[in-house]
């Protein structure tokens, strides 16, 4: 199990979620990329993991409207397109951060 980030903040002007991990790693996840990685059953098939949302359908100007902690294991992100059902676990954010575009 991965420890929660030491800091997580939305950089609205840059459309980026910045995550600071306890080991010193910092991930900067563009909103559009992060929205496309939503782990909910509407966006990714529950059993196969196949992406169901077309990344091209996500608006370029997508905004992060809210972040709500879920226990000590995840964060729920609410997006300007009305989507808010995805729970991003610390493990999934760490994995997504390793694939984020530079």
C-alpha positions as CSV (number, residue, x, y, z in Angstrom):
1,X,0.0,0.0,0.0
2,X,1.3,3.4,-0.9
3,X,1.3,6.3,1.6
4,X,-0.8,9.3,0.7
5,X,0.9,12.1,-1.0
6,X,2.7,14.7,1.1
7,X,1.0,17.4,-0.9
8,X,-1.6,17.5,-3.7
9,X,-2.7,20.7,-5.4
10,X,-4.6,21.8,-8.4
11,X,-2.7,24.3,-10.6
12,X,-5.7,25.8,-12.3
13,X,-3.8,28.2,-14.6
14,X,-1.7,25.3,-15.9
15,X,-4.5,22.8,-15.9
16,X,-2.3,20.4,-14.0
17,X,-2.6,18.3,-10.8
18,X,0.7,18.4,-8.9
19,X,1.4,15.5,-6.5
20,X,4.3,15.4,-4.1
21,X,5.2,12.0,-2.8
22,X,7.1,11.2,0.4
23,X,10.0,9.8,-1.5
24,X,10.6,13.1,-3.2
25,X,9.0,12.3,-6.5
26,X,6.7,15.0,-8.0
27,X,4.1,14.1,-10.6
28,X,2.5,16.8,-12.8
29,X,-0.6,15.4,-14.4
30,X,-2.3,17.4,-17.1
31,X,-6.1,17.6,-16.4
32,X,-7.1,16.3,-19.8
33,X,-4.8,13.3,-19.5
34,X,-5.9,12.6,-15.9
35,X,-9.6,12.9,-16.9
36,X,-9.0,10.3,-19.7
37,X,-7.5,8.0,-17.1
38,X,-10.6,8.0,-14.8
39,X,-10.9,4.6,-13.3
40,X,-14.7,4.5,-13.0
41,X,-16.8,1.8,-14.7
42,X,-18.2,4.4,-17.1
43,X,-14.7,5.3,-18.4
44,X,-12.9,2.0,-18.1
45,X,-14.4,-1.5,-18.4
46,X,-14.6,-3.1,-15.0
47,X,-13.2,-6.5,-16.0
48,X,-10.9,-5.9,-18.9
49,X,-9.6,-2.4,-18.0
50,X,-10.3,-1.3,-21.6
51,X,-10.7,2.4,-21.9
52,X,-14.4,3.3,-22.8
53,X,-14.0,7.1,-23.0
54,X,-12.4,8.6,-26.1
55,X,-9.7,10.9,-25.0
56,X,-10.4,13.1,-28.0
57,X,-13.9,13.7,-26.7
58,X,-12.5,15.5,-23.6
59,X,-12.5,19.3,-24.0
60,X,-9.2,21.0,-24.1
61,X,-10.4,23.5,-21.4
62,X,-11.5,20.8,-18.9
63,X,-11.2,22.1,-15.3
64,X,-10.9,20.3,-12.0
65,X,-13.8,21.7,-9.9
66,X,-13.2,19.8,-6.7
67,X,-11.0,17.2,-4.9
68,X,-12.5,15.2,-2.0
69,X,-10.4,12.8,0.0
70,X,-11.8,9.3,0.4
71,X,-10.5,7.7,3.5
72,X,-6.7,7.4,3.6
73,X,-6.5,5.7,0.2
74,X,-7.9,7.8,-2.6
75,X,-9.2,11.2,-3.9
76,X,-12.4,11.8,-5.8
77,X,-12.0,14.3,-8.6
78,X,-15.0,16.4,-9.9
79,X,-14.6,17.7,-13.4
80,X,-16.1,20.6,-15.3
81,X,-17.8,18.2,-17.7
82,X,-20.0,17.0,-14.8
83,X,-18.1,13.7,-14.2
84,X,-17.2,12.9,-10.6
85,X,-17.6,9.2,-10.1
86,X,-13.9,8.1,-10.3
87,X,-12.0,7.4,-7.2
88,X,-8.3,7.8,-7.9
89,X,-6.4,5.6,-5.4
90,X,-2.9,6.6,-4.4
91,X,-1.6,3.5,-6.2
92,X,-3.4,4.4,-9.4
93,X,-2.2,8.1,-9.2
94,X,1.4,6.8,-8.7
95,X,1.1,4.5,-11.8
96,X,-0.6,7.2,-13.9
97,X,2.1,9.7,-12.9
98,X,4.7,7.3,-14.4
99,X,2.9,7.5,-17.8
100,X,2.1,11.2,-17.8
101,X,3.2,13.3,-20.8
102,X,6.1,15.5,-20.1
